[in-house]
Amino acid sequence: MDRLWYRGPADAFLEALPLGNGRLGALVYGGVHTERIELNADTLWSGGPGPRDRAGAADHLPALREAVLRDRDYARADAIAAAHHQGPDTEAYQPLAALLLTFPSVGALGAADAEDMTDVTDYRRVLDLDLAVHTVSFTAGGVRYRRESFVSAPAGVLAVRLTADTPGALSFRAGFSTPHLGAEVTVGPDGAGLSIQGRAPARVPRGQEASTAYRAGTGSGFAAALRVHAVNGRITADAGGIEVTGADEAVILTAVGTGYRGWQEKPGGPEAALTEARRWLDEAQAQEFDTLRAAHLADHRRLFGAAGLRLHGPAEADELPTDERIVAANGGADDPGLAALLFAYGRYLLIASSRPGTQPANLQGIWNNEVAPPWNCDWTSNINLQMNYWPAETTGLAECHEPLFDLVADLAESGRNTARAYYDAPGWCCHHNVDVWRATNPVLGDPVWANWPMAGPWLAAHLWDHHLFHGDRAFLAERAYPVLREAARFLTHLLVEDPDGTLVSCPSTSPEHHFRLDGDTLAAVSAGCTMDYWLAAELLDNTVAAARELGIDQEFAEELAGVRARLRRPAVGADGRLLEWWEDLPEEDPGHRHLSHLYGVYPGSAVDPLGDDTLLAPARHALGRRLQHGGGGTGWSLAWVAALAARLGDGPLAGHAVARLLETSIAPNLFDLHPPQLFQIDGNFGITAAIAEMLAQSHNGILRLLPALPPSWPDGEARGLRARGGVVLDLSWRHGALHRAELRAVRDTSVELSLPERAGRPSVTDEGGAEVTLTPVPGAGLLRLHLAADRAYRLTFTGAGAGR
């Protein structure tokens, strides 16, 4: 069973448990005397739309390029970028309110509002990932209490059912709180409803809560509304909340709304937000709780049940509370199942924070309780946003990828102004920070993070990869190709000719990593960084392939192919490692968290152990050097290390990265951490994707089974993994060797299989029991298998260890 559970309530954000439907987020603390459920809405952000691009910035581009290309004066290039090539910062994702339930019948709070558990027994707090249901149960005063909560995507509400096993024993008070100034709480006319409404800040300077600006009539409106239904008992209300006394059972439905009307429109105020919240609430309260629950379960299971992973280990490990289980595993206990739980949790979090029609998952998914959150809780598009969606295709959650595609379509529109304003270029571009108002400009601050113009190619790659998985020609023509084409148009203007005749990007930075000049001077802006090469080559290849598949823009495709041929290849240092910059510049931090120069290994696929690539050994060396100097210092960085190791076929390193993430970068509620103890959800998604890559890979036209199985996972089963070409696969392995595989394709196709050395040659039967022939691929060490649409094919292995 995929679940998180605990013996006591949460005392802090990193212990509370998340629910969500992509639009409404809820973080549940599970208190005995006071229950706190923090509420978020995906469209509640500070600020509003408006011009972000700096007039005249492109006038300084020639001087910036001259400083880099002619003079190699990187300090001057940095100074020009900082002074003339930046714009305003992004806005911040906001908390909405908290639903507070107090239970006088259970007892009073202890000192400093801590939960006093003296008279409480049999406490259990559970998040069931299979059901997306949170439960709290305990005994106090001889009464067994239970609370069940879920956030429904079909109904759009948070539903909470409270029960007691003694008639009339349930009494509580329901109310709202919010960190925002000037909010108002109102009781409904029938005394069973309550609402809170207010406005988000007009401005939140990054990380400066004390400077947060609230202005009358400015800022997005927000609202939350609840309604209480009690079985027996009495309901009363006053200005502070709703009181339920002596009930057998109660149901609380809560909905939220915001004034968001789209990224180009001024947001509405509190009244518009309250109208939205009440609409959701009115529709939901017309249904019985059990009806709401059944629809919620069906909707969630359709997605969550599409894939799964089981790693065999001691049964007693599965029975431990999650926080104790983490401690035990870090103390040396054998618990492969904890990695499987991480895999399941990443899928759960993506379902809960990213659904069609919602905003994409941000730095914290959809859960934030701070007005000035770390990094504005925005979409950081130099790794974090993209990593959020790494597991979407491979683990059967393509539907959850949709919000990212919608965001990219918007950025391709807003980014046209940025491309023209800063680079005098056609097409569209995007830098490292994005918010709900679709900012694409370089923000204020150090050019090492601000002046990176290559988010567009990376984001566009997600649309092309979706096409490779599904083969949807309409999607390619209508959604993917326009984004690719316009990103490529910008790229051709970002590229400039180097004296050797090759093309390099300029200006160029390697995300968030300086190089050293003389002494202690640092710089960031240069030309032709290795990551830029990988992104440029990939974008050009994908755009050309898309145009040829669609039979359009052939002259443009030929032009792009010519540009591709002139790209300057990445450099290799004297020590044999792949360099991060276009020349061997001293690194600020040899163990830096970003692994940007290894993009070509993963999530790209240009460097492939099964290919003939001269950069394979240098890439291995570069990864090894990062790790030797302490690399992987954040959860998301370790997730990237795990994925890189998987692509390089290094199972031991991949498994070590998972173990290290569990040891250093996981909170008690399994949220991924960035030092010091800051929630960043990208590591949760990244490690899920990395685990999938350890078990199956499908890039470059080859389906690889168990390419990087960690030795610490000798026995297990995976089901529902997805491969490019529309293939679904189930795997099982025993004693570290592939045992069985089942492949199903959504359309007729042929796959070229790469099998582990210990697997041996399998026997293959179709679902009717007929034998199927595997054909060797000459000179490649691969086996070709034809798959008919909607038909299962079973591969049974009898190699060493496979049948034991």
KOLBA-68136 format. One line per field, with one value per residue (C-alpha): residue in one letter; residue number from 1; x, z, y. Coordinates in steps of 0.02 Angstrom, whole numbers. Each point is the difference from the previous one (the first is absolute). Layout:
N
res [A|...]
n [NUM|...]
x [X|...]
z [Z|...]
y [Y|...]
***
This chain:
804
res [M|D|R|L|W|Y|R|G|P|A|D|A|F|L|E|A|L|P|L|G|N|G|R|L|G|A|L|V|Y|G|G|V|H|T|E|R|I|E|L|N|A|D|T|L|W|S|G|G|P|G|P|R|D|R|A|G|A|A|D|H|L|P|A|L|R|E|A|V|L|R|D|R|D|Y|A|R|A|D|A|I|A|A|A|H|H|Q|G|P|D|T|E|A|Y|Q|P|L|A|A|L|L|L|T|F|P|S|V|G|A|L|G|A|A|D|A|E|D|M|T|D|V|T|D|Y|R|R|V|L|D|L|D|L|A|V|H|T|V|S|F|T|A|G|G|V|R|Y|R|R|E|S|F|V|S|A|P|A|G|V|L|A|V|R|L|T|A|D|T|P|G|A|L|S|F|R|A|G|F|S|T|P|H|L|G|A|E|V|T|V|G|P|D|G|A|G|L|S|I|Q|G|R|A|P|A|R|V|P|R|G|Q|E|A|S|T|A|Y|R|A|G|T|G|S|G|F|A|A|A|L|R|V|H|A|V|N|G|R|I|T|A|D|A|G|G|I|E|V|T|G|A|D|E|A|V|I|L|T|A|V|G|T|G|Y|R|G|W|Q|E|K|P|G|G|P|E|A|A|L|T|E|A|R|R|W|L|D|E|A|Q|A|Q|E|F|D|T|L|R|A|A|H|L|A|D|H|R|R|L|F|G|A|A|G|L|R|L|H|G|P|A|E|A|D|E|L|P|T|D|E|R|I|V|A|A|N|G|G|A|D|D|P|G|L|A|A|L|L|F|A|Y|G|R|Y|L|L|I|A|S|S|R|P|G|T|Q|P|A|N|L|Q|G|I|W|N|N|E|V|A|P|P|W|N|C|D|W|T|S|N|I|N|L|Q|M|N|Y|W|P|A|E|T|T|G|L|A|E|C|H|E|P|L|F|D|L|V|A|D|L|A|E|S|G|R|N|T|A|R|A|Y|Y|D|A|P|G|W|C|C|H|H|N|V|D|V|W|R|A|T|N|P|V|L|G|D|P|V|W|A|N|W|P|M|A|G|P|W|L|A|A|H|L|W|D|H|H|L|F|H|G|D|R|A|F|L|A|E|R|A|Y|P|V|L|R|E|A|A|R|F|L|T|H|L|L|V|E|D|P|D|G|T|L|V|S|C|P|S|T|S|P|E|H|H|F|R|L|D|G|D|T|L|A|A|V|S|A|G|C|T|M|D|Y|W|L|A|A|E|L|L|D|N|T|V|A|A|A|R|E|L|G|I|D|Q|E|F|A|E|E|L|A|G|V|R|A|R|L|R|R|P|A|V|G|A|D|G|R|L|L|E|W|W|E|D|L|P|E|E|D|P|G|H|R|H|L|S|H|L|Y|G|V|Y|P|G|S|A|V|D|P|L|G|D|D|T|L|L|A|P|A|R|H|A|L|G|R|R|L|Q|H|G|G|G|G|T|G|W|S|L|A|W|V|A|A|L|A|A|R|L|G|D|G|P|L|A|G|H|A|V|A|R|L|L|E|T|S|I|A|P|N|L|F|D|L|H|P|P|Q|L|F|Q|I|D|G|N|F|G|I|T|A|A|I|A|E|M|L|A|Q|S|H|N|G|I|L|R|L|L|P|A|L|P|P|S|W|P|D|G|E|A|R|G|L|R|A|R|G|G|V|V|L|D|L|S|W|R|H|G|A|L|H|R|A|E|L|R|A|V|R|D|T|S|V|E|L|S|L|P|E|R|A|G|R|P|S|V|T|D|E|G|G|A|E|V|T|L|T|P|V|P|G|A|G|L|L|R|L|H|L|A|A|D|R|A|Y|R|L|T|F|T|G|A|G|A|G|R]
n [1|2|3|4|5|6|7|8|9|10|11|12|13|14|15|16|17|18|19|20|21|22|23|24|25|26|27|28|29|30|31|32|33|34|35|36|37|38|39|40|41|42|43|44|45|46|47|48|49|50|51|52|53|54|55|56|57|58|59|60|61|62|63|64|65|66|67|68|69|70|71|72|73|74|75|76|77|78|79|80|81|82|83|84|85|86|87|88|89|90|91|92|93|94|95|96|97|98|99|100|101|102|103|104|105|106|107|108|109|110|111|112|113|114|115|116|117|118|119|120|121|122|123|124|125|126|127|128|129|130|131|132|133|134|135|136|137|138|139|140|141|142|143|144|145|146|147|148|149|150|151|152|153|154|155|156|157|158|159|160|161|162|163|164|165|166|167|168|169|170|171|172|173|174|175|176|177|178|179|180|181|182|183|184|185|186|187|188|189|190|191|192|193|194|195|196|197|198|199|200|201|202|203|204|205|206|207|208|209|210|211|212|213|214|215|216|217|218|219|220|221|222|223|224|225|226|227|228|229|230|231|232|233|234|235|236|237|238|239|240|241|242|243|244|245|246|247|248|249|250|251|252|253|254|255|256|257|258|259|260|261|262|263|264|265|266|267|268|269|270|271|272|273|274|275|276|277|278|279|280|281|282|283|284|285|286|287|288|289|290|291|292|293|294|295|296|297|298|299|300|301|302|303|304|305|306|307|308|309|310|311|312|313|314|315|316|317|318|319|320|321|322|323|324|325|326|327|328|329|330|331|332|333|334|335|336|337|338|339|340|341|342|343|344|345|346|347|348|349|350|351|352|353|354|355|356|357|358|359|360|361|362|363|364|365|366|367|368|369|370|371|372|373|374|375|376|377|378|379|380|381|382|383|384|385|386|387|388|389|390|391|392|393|394|395|396|397|398|399|400|401|402|403|404|405|406|407|408|409|410|411|412|413|414|415|416|417|418|419|420|421|422|423|424|425|426|427|428|429|430|431|432|433|434|435|436|437|438|439|440|441|442|443|444|445|446|447|448|449|450|451|452|453|454|455|456|457|458|459|460|461|462|463|464|465|466|467|468|469|470|471|472|473|474|475|476|477|478|479|480|481|482|483|484|485|486|487|488|489|490|491|492|493|494|495|496|497|498|499|500|501|502|503|504|505|506|507|508|509|510|511|512|513|514|515|516|517|518|519|520|521|522|523|524|525|526|527|528|529|530|531|532|533|534|535|536|537|538|539|540|541|542|543|544|545|546|547|548|549|550|551|552|553|554|555|556|557|558|559|560|561|562|563|564|565|566|567|568|569|570|571|572|573|574|575|576|577|578|579|580|581|582|583|584|585|586|587|588|589|590|591|592|593|594|595|596|597|598|599|600|601|602|603|604|605|606|607|608|609|610|611|612|613|614|615|616|617|618|619|620|621|622|623|624|625|626|627|628|629|630|631|632|633|634|635|636|637|638|639|640|641|642|643|644|645|646|647|648|649|650|651|652|653|654|655|656|657|658|659|660|661|662|663|664|665|666|667|668|669|670|671|672|673|674|675|676|677|678|679|680|681|682|683|684|685|686|687|688|689|690|691|692|693|694|695|696|697|698|699|700|701|702|703|704|705|706|707|708|709|710|711|712|713|714|715|716|717|718|719|720|721|722|723|724|725|726|727|728|729|730|731|732|733|734|735|736|737|738|739|740|741|742|743|744|745|746|747|748|749|750|751|752|753|754|755|756|757|758|759|760|761|762|763|764|765|766|767|768|769|770|771|772|773|774|775|776|777|778|779|780|781|782|783|784|785|786|787|788|789|790|791|792|793|794|795|796|797|798|799|800|801|802|803|804]
x [0|65|-26|82|-46|50|-31|-29|-63|108|84|67|-21|128|-100|-175|-74|-57|-164|-42|-88|117|-105|-31|139|-23|134|-70|82|-108|-13|-101|-59|21|1|85|-23|97|-84|75|-70|111|-40|25|158|58|0|-85|34|104|153|157|120|129|-7|165|82|43|102|131|11|141|109|-34|46|155|58|-18|49|133|74|-35|-40|-125|-7|-54|-129|-72|-8|-91|-124|-36|-17|-96|-66|-117|-177|-115|-12|-142|-147|-30|-121|-110|-84|-188|-66|-3|-153|7|-99|7|-69|-44|-74|172|94|105|165|158|131|45|-145|84|-110|-20|-13|-6|-176|6|30|10|38|28|22|-1|13|-57|79|-110|-156|66|-87|69|-63|27|-62|26|-86|-28|-115|-58|-60|75|12|34|24|10|52|25|7|-111|46|-175|-87|136|-14|86|-114|22|-107|11|-70|-3|-49|-104|-163|4|187|53|17|113|19|45|83|122|164|113|170|-66|-45|-178|-92|-181|-92|-187|-132|-130|-183|-50|139|77|117|156|112|160|51|142|137|174|144|28|186|112|185|93|25|-50|-163|22|-3|-157|-115|-189|-93|-185|-86|159|51|-97|-154|-14|-135|-37|-174|-58|-162|-32|-128|-22|-92|-98|78|-17|81|23|104|78|123|146|-63|-125|-29|-61|-55|-51|1|23|83|40|55|93|16|123|30|118|0|114|-18|117|-70|151|178|-40|-150|-7|-61|-171|-28|-63|-181|45|104|-142|-121|117|21|-188|-32|113|-79|-179|33|88|-125|-137|84|12|173|11|-41|137|120|-39|25|163|66|-43|84|158|18|-14|165|90|-41|76|174|81|160|35|175|10|69|-31|-186|33|70|-166|-89|104|-66|75|108|68|27|109|105|18|52|129|65|34|-164|-37|-151|-10|-185|35|65|-159|-99|97|-46|-184|4|73|-142|-127|67|-6|-181|-41|87|-20|-161|-67|-62|104|164|155|82|113|154|-110|-128|-156|37|68|-38|116|-38|183|47|174|40|-177|-66|-4|45|189|33|186|-33|-136|-155|60|46|-177|-58|137|-109|-159|23|102|-115|-168|-49|0|-165|89|125|-136|18|182|-47|-128|131|126|-130|-25|187|20|-117|67|178|-12|13|149|91|-24|37|161|69|-85|-49|-155|-82|-14|115|-10|124|15|-155|-184|-155|-188|9|115|158|139|126|169|-32|105|156|155|11|49|-183|-88|79|-34|-107|-17|-155|-99|93|-8|-186|-34|86|-143|-126|107|29|-188|-20|131|-96|-172|20|-144|17|-131|95|160|-77|-106|94|179|63|-48|95|151|4|-5|127|114|-23|60|145|67|17|79|136|148|152|159|165|22|-161|-106|-158|-13|-135|40|-35|8|5|4|-147|48|184|140|173|150|103|162|-1|-171|-95|-147|-90|-142|-28|99|-45|-40|-25|-13|-181|-44|76|-105|-159|34|42|-152|-119|65|-9|-176|-65|72|-74|-170|-3|46|-129|-135|62|10|129|129|108|3|42|148|59|-8|93|138|8|7|150|97|-25|161|19|29|180|95|127|179|-52|-126|-159|-143|18|-142|49|69|177|85|-51|28|-161|-66|-59|60|-139|-138|-180|-44|55|-41|144|-64|-170|53|-3|-165|-131|75|60|146|127|-48|97|-77|54|168|29|171|-73|-58|162|20|-179|33|157|-95|-133|133|91|-159|-33|180|-17|-162|-126|-181|-22|-187|-139|-34|186|9|-152|92|154|-109|-74|172|67|-149|32|183|-48|74|-122|110|19|-186|-45|126|-78|-172|69|92|-157|-94|139|27|-145|-167|-116|-107|-147|114|7|164|117|120|122|-40|-161|-96|-133|32|-114|109|105|-155|-43|180|33|-160|59|175|-70|-100|159|89|-132|-37|62|-62|103|85|-114|59|-105|119|-61|79|143|58|-76|77|75|-100|-163|25|-184|-148|-137|-46|-159|-66|165|-11|120|11|-99|-155|63|-55|107|-3|160|50|173|72|173|48|-43|-144|-135|-148|-56|-166|-16|-157|-9|-140|39|95|186|168|118|186|39|158|5|110|149|-67|-170|42|-110|-185|-141|-143|-185|-148|-155|-74|151|73|189|73|169|133|111|181|47|163|152|-97|-22|-186|-155|-146|-179|-156|-149|-177|-112|-93|77|109|168|87|188|61|184|98|172|109|-104|-159|-100|68]
z [0|-47|153|120|182|170|185|38|-73|-107|92|-155|-188|-39|101|-67|-143|-170|-92|-164|-168|-97|39|187|117|181|128|147|172|88|169|141|87|-150|-180|-122|-187|-102|-164|-164|-170|-153|-69|159|-29|48|-127|-169|-185|-74|-107|60|-144|7|-141|-90|73|-173|-35|121|-78|-123|141|105|-143|-38|180|-11|-177|-42|167|111|131|99|146|-118|-79|172|39|-163|29|178|-45|-163|-32|146|51|152|109|-6|118|140|18|152|141|4|173|130|54|189|98|190|107|178|34|-23|118|4|-83|100|26|-150|-100|-9|-15|172|-34|183|-7|-183|-53|-163|-102|-186|-141|-176|-178|-114|-169|-87|57|19|169|165|162|183|135|188|164|133|151|-50|-171|-167|-116|-186|-134|-185|-127|-187|-136|-146|-178|-67|134|27|190|159|87|184|93|190|100|180|55|143|-46|35|40|-147|37|-88|-65|-182|-55|-120|19|-129|3|-115|68|-9|-26|56|71|-29|63|-124|23|57|129|-78|-121|23|-119|2|-135|-30|-120|-37|12|-140|10|94|-17|-10|173|88|92|101|-163|-67|-72|21|-96|2|-155|-63|5|-43|102|92|97|89|45|103|45|147|7|165|41|157|115|-14|-116|54|-70|47|-79|37|-67|3|154|-6|165|45|-176|-52|-164|-101|-177|-46|-182|-42|-166|-53|-135|-65|-109|-133|-176|-103|-12|-103|101|160|136|78|181|151|-60|-162|98|121|-145|-70|168|31|-173|38|172|-64|-128|125|142|-115|14|145|78|-57|-178|5|70|-131|-143|79|18|-179|-67|103|-28|-188|7|150|-43|-174|65|154|75|132|68|113|174|181|40|165|-92|-89|167|77|8|-142|106|99|-162|-70|158|-3|-182|27|146|-115|1|-158|-75|-191|17|58|-174|-72|116|-64|-177|45|95|-147|-110|135|16|-187|-7|148|-68|-189|-92|-170|13|153|18|-5|159|67|113|139|-109|64|187|78|165|-15|-71|-50|-38|-50|-180|-12|-18|-187|-153|-8|-178|0|73|131|-108|-128|133|68|-160|-28|63|-92|-156|65|147|-87|47|-170|44|141|-127|-79|116|-50|-184|32|93|-141|-127|103|19|-188|-11|142|-45|-171|83|102|-154|-90|150|58|-157|-147|-54|-71|82|187|147|187|141|168|94|-47|96|-26|-100|-124|32|-120|28|86|180|108|83|-40|-185|55|23|-84|-173|-64|-158|-37|97|-162|-84|160|22|-184|19|113|-140|-124|125|31|-186|0|136|-79|-186|0|-167|44|160|-100|-131|111|164|-11|-168|18|165|-73|-157|90|130|-143|-85|158|18|-173|54|167|-91|-65|-101|94|-85|-41|-103|120|82|186|110|66|131|89|182|84|121|170|-12|-11|-68|79|-73|77|189|79|-140|-67|-166|-89|-175|-141|-162|-53|169|-15|56|-136|-128|57|4|-168|-87|73|-46|-178|-22|71|-103|-160|40|39|-161|-103|85|-33|-176|27|6|-94|-47|181|54|-119|68|177|-51|-68|163|96|-100|47|189|98|91|188|57|96|131|13|138|-116|75|-93|30|60|-99|-174|67|154|127|187|86|148|78|-73|99|-58|15|-183|-125|-151|-111|15|-77|-152|108|87|-28|-174|-88|-110|109|-3|60|-145|-125|-72|90|37|145|101|99|27|65|123|56|24|107|103|30|60|124|60|50|96|-142|29|146|-27|-21|-180|-41|70|-105|-153|50|13|-172|-77|80|-69|-176|17|52|174|117|156|-18|-36|156|103|-57|56|169|22|-42|134|123|-31|-95|53|131|118|-122|-144|-73|-90|82|-52|134|129|19|-139|-99|-186|-85|-154|89|34|-184|-56|106|-63|-179|43|73|-158|-102|104|-51|-182|-130|-176|-72|-170|-65|121|139|142|138|173|-65|173|137|169|87|155|-94|-43|-14|-60|-124|-98|-99|-117|-49|-165|-147|-152|-145|104|93|176|94|158|71|136|57|123|80|-106|-166|-117|23|-105|-106|-81|-140|-73|-137|-40|-186|-112|25|10|147|11|168|103|138|155|-18|128|-82|-138|-153|46|-67|-64|-10|-40|109|-91|41|-176|-13|-72|-82|55|-142|34|-60|-98|86|138|135|-1|-29|-105|51|-97|106|-66|71|162|19|144|-27|142|7|119|45|52|16|155|152|-97|59|176]
y [0|173|106|122|-16|71|-27|185|164|113|143|87|21|-136|-127|41|-102|66|-17|85|0|115|153|-17|-53|-52|-42|-97|1|-129|85|-76|158|116|-57|117|-20|128|47|55|47|-22|174|103|101|173|140|5|11|138|38|-88|24|138|126|22|-155|-67|156|-66|-173|44|66|-154|-116|101|-17|-190|-45|129|46|-150|132|-101|122|138|-115|-36|185|41|-141|55|184|-10|-175|-34|42|-16|-154|-125|2|-126|-145|32|-95|25|-46|-137|-99|-16|-129|5|-141|52|-171|-80|116|156|39|-18|133|108|-72|-170|-152|-81|-186|-54|-71|-52|-180|-97|155|-31|126|-75|62|-141|33|-129|93|179|1|66|-75|42|-118|-8|-38|134|-8|-172|62|-52|150|-5|134|-40|132|8|133|-49|43|-37|104|130|2|-57|-124|-46|-127|-7|-145|-63|-175|69|89|186|3|108|187|123|177|39|161|78|94|81|86|138|170|66|-164|-15|-151|-11|-122|-60|46|-175|-11|-156|87|104|96|101|122|120|51|-64|124|123|-41|-121|43|-165|-72|161|-30|160|101|-83|133|-6|136|37|-64|-83|-182|-156|-34|-164|-90|-163|-58|-148|-82|-117|-140|-92|-160|41|130|188|128|181|141|165|121|-116|-165|-142|-108|-180|-75|-178|-74|-180|46|155|42|159|51|139|88|138|133|137|153|-70|28|-47|59|154|61|101|-119|19|42|-97|0|-89|-125|-35|-26|-132|-87|-3|-71|-149|-17|7|-136|-113|14|-63|-171|-121|-22|-181|54|131|-128|-132|124|58|-177|-46|155|-21|-187|23|94|-69|-180|16|-46|-70|-68|-131|-30|-152|22|-47|5|88|152|26|5|139|178|99|115|-147|-95|139|2|-190|-4|136|-103|-146|-97|-98|87|4|34|177|42|-74|112|151|-54|-12|165|94|-62|42|178|30|-58|112|156|-6|-39|55|179|45|91|-112|-63|137|-9|-69|-85|87|8|160|88|151|172|18|-181|-60|50|73|-178|36|-103|-3|-52|-39|-174|-2|25|-125|-129|11|-83|-127|-144|52|-106|-147|-37|13|178|84|84|90|69|107|152|16|0|137|102|-19|57|158|27|-16|149|107|-48|84|170|-59|-66|165|113|-84|-84|89|-175|-84|-149|-18|-23|-25|19|-86|61|-5|48|-9|163|-89|101|-52|140|-16|51|115|-66|-98|-45|-175|-38|146|6|-175|9|-187|-51|-1|-144|-103|28|-33|-170|-56|20|-96|-140|-12|-26|-138|-92|17|35|124|90|130|43|15|114|110|11|-63|60|184|5|-90|107|166|-55|-51|169|85|-120|38|182|-42|-98|99|-49|-33|42|-185|4|-101|66|33|75|173|59|-167|-55|-170|6|70|-46|128|-24|84|140|64|-10|-14|87|-100|14|-88|70|-79|-89|-177|-82|-188|-3|124|-117|-147|104|82|-163|-86|142|9|-189|-8|145|-71|-171|76|102|-152|-110|130|35|188|139|-102|149|55|-177|-4|166|-68|-158|111|96|-163|-58|156|-8|-1|-165|-3|7|-134|54|-55|-121|-82|70|83|187|109|155|25|2|-71|131|-31|-51|98|-163|-167|-84|118|-59|36|-132|105|-56|-179|41|-102|-157|39|65|12|-156|53|-90|-183|-154|-96|131|45|164|69|100|-151|-21|189|7|-141|90|164|-84|-88|164|85|-139|-7|182|-22|18|-43|117|22|-126|47|-8|-177|-45|62|-100|-155|30|31|-159|-96|64|-45|-177|20|-90|13|188|21|-97|97|164|-59|-54|165|99|-96|34|185|76|-73|74|-107|21|-55|176|30|124|136|57|61|-100|87|-93|-16|-125|-25|-130|-104|-1|-19|-154|-81|28|-63|-161|-27|25|-132|-126|43|124|34|143|-4|-137|-135|-78|-44|-115|13|108|58|-108|43|-153|45|-38|-184|-45|99|37|154|23|131|80|93|0|111|-68|-34|-153|-49|-124|-104|-74|-121|-49|-125|-2|149|-84|34|-131|52|146|37|127|78|131|120|-15|-120|26|-85|21|-31|-76|18|-130|-16|-115|-125|-14|-120|-15|-6|-104|108|-40|108|8|-148|-108|-1|8|160|18|123|60|51|173|-23|72|86|-131|36|-106|59|-43|45|51|0|133|-38|-171|-59|-86|-92|-23|-135|-6|-153|80|-11|40|36|-148|-25]
***
